[in-house]
Amino acid sequence: MTRTESKTSEITRAGAHAVLCDVFDTTRLFRAIEDFRPDVVWHLLTDLPDDYSLLGRYGPANNRIRREGTANLLKATDLVEAKMIAQSVAWQLPGDGGYAVAYLENAVQEAEGVVIRYGQLYGPGTYYELDPPGHPRIHVADAPSLSLQALEMETGMLTVKED
């Protein structure tokens, strides 16, 4: 699911069925989830720019998606009794960003879901394509296979990062 029409072709090329829907449009979101009836909803929602230099401007929008987007997805997930797996970060964010992360993590765990705390992603297609960031970090190629552990967990927290 994406709210960006241009990304639907990327999803289709990857072999998945693309659903165009904005998580803030609860009518369409609930319909999409009920139509698809997933066993697991994997919450990877962010509102981040492609250009790292613009990251600071996106804080409020990303915090909104962590709060309101997560709440909407949890309601939709509950409609079909699916399990929620949600991404978070493996480092402390200051101010409202930290509060938004805490909201997401608490809400998902209260719904008996799993939270994956990712280290900073680096490698192709990330903010750190050439030089890895400081720790905690994880190469973008390693994150998916390590994340699959969340499917075996009943609830709780999984941290995906390099040692």
N, C-alpha and C positions, 0 to 999 in steps of 0.2 A: 504494500500500500504506500502510495506517495501522494502528496498534494500538488506536486509539480508535474504538469503534463509532459514536459520534455524528458523526464526521468522514466516514464512508463516504457519507452522503447528499450532503455538500458535493462530494466527488469525483465522484459520479455526476452531480450537477447541472452540473458543469463539463464533462461529456461523456466522462469516462474510466470505465474498469471498476475499481471499488473492490475491493481485496483486504484483508481484515481479518487481520492477522498481526503478531505481536510479533517483532522482530528477534532477541530473546534466546531464542526458541523455535526452535532450529535445525531440528528435525524439520519443523515447519510451514513455516518459511522456505524450506528446501531444496525441499520439495514445491511450494510456491507458485512459486518461480523455475523449477523444472523444468517445471511445468504451463504457465506463461506463455511460457517460452523467449524472453526479450527479447534483442535485439541490444545494447541499452545499459541499464545499471542506473544511474539517476541518484540518487545518495545525498544526500538532503536531511535526514537524520535529526538531530533535536535533542531534548533534553528540557528545554525552557524553559517558564517560566510565562507565562500571558497578562498577568499583572500585573507590571510592571517592578519594583515595590518588593520583590517576592519573588525576584528574579533571583539574589541571593547564596546563597540556600538550595538552588539547583538545580545548583550547580557540580559536585558529585560525580556526580550522575546524568547530567549532560551530558558529563562527562569519560568516564564509563563507555560511553556510547553512541558517543562518538568512538573509543574503543579497541575494546571488545568488539563493538559493533554494526558497526563498520567491518570487523573481522576476519570476522565471520559473513557479512556481505554479500559480501566478497571471496571467501570459500569458495563461496558460492552462485553468484556470478557465474562463477567458474571452472568450475562444473559444466556450464554451458551455453555456455562460451567467449564470454561477453558482455564488452563494454567497460564499465569503471566510470568514471563522472564523479561527483566528490564535492565538496560544498561545504566551504569553510573560511572563515577570516576574514582580512581584509587588515590586521590590526593585531596587535600582540603582546599575548598574555594572560600574566598573571603566574603563577608557581608551577605547580601540577599542570595547570591549564588550558592553559598553554603547552606542557607535555610531551604532553598529549593531542592537541593540534593537530598537533604535530610527528609524533606516531605516525601519525595519520590521513594526513597529507600524504606521509610516507615510504612507508607501506604501499601507498597507492594508486599512487604513482609506480613503486614496485618491481613492481607488478602491471601496469605499462604502461598505467595509467589517466591521467585528467586531473583535476587539482585546480583548482577555481575559488575564488579568494580574493575574497570579497565585502566591499565596504565596508559600514558600518552601514546597514541598510535604513531608509528613512524614507518617510512618506506613509501613506495609509489602511491600517489593519490592523496597523501596526507600533507599536513603543514610542515612536516619534517622529512621531505623526500630524500635529502642527501646526508644530513647530519642528524643523528639521533638526539632527542631531547634528554634532559636529566631523568633520573629515576623518580617515580615509577614509570616504566615504559614497556611497550610490547610492539614487536614488529607486526605490521598489518597482515602479513602472510601467516603468522602464528596464532593470531587471535581467534579465528573461526574454530579451528580444531580444539583449542583449549576451552572454548566457550561451550562446546557440546556436553561437557560435564554437567552443566546446569539442567539438562534434560533428565538426568538421573536423580537430581535432588528433589526432595519433597518441598522444602522451603529453605530460606536462609540466604547466605551471602557467599559469593565466589569471587575471589580476586584473581584477575588475569594480568600478570606482569612478569617481566624478566627478573631473575634473582640478582 
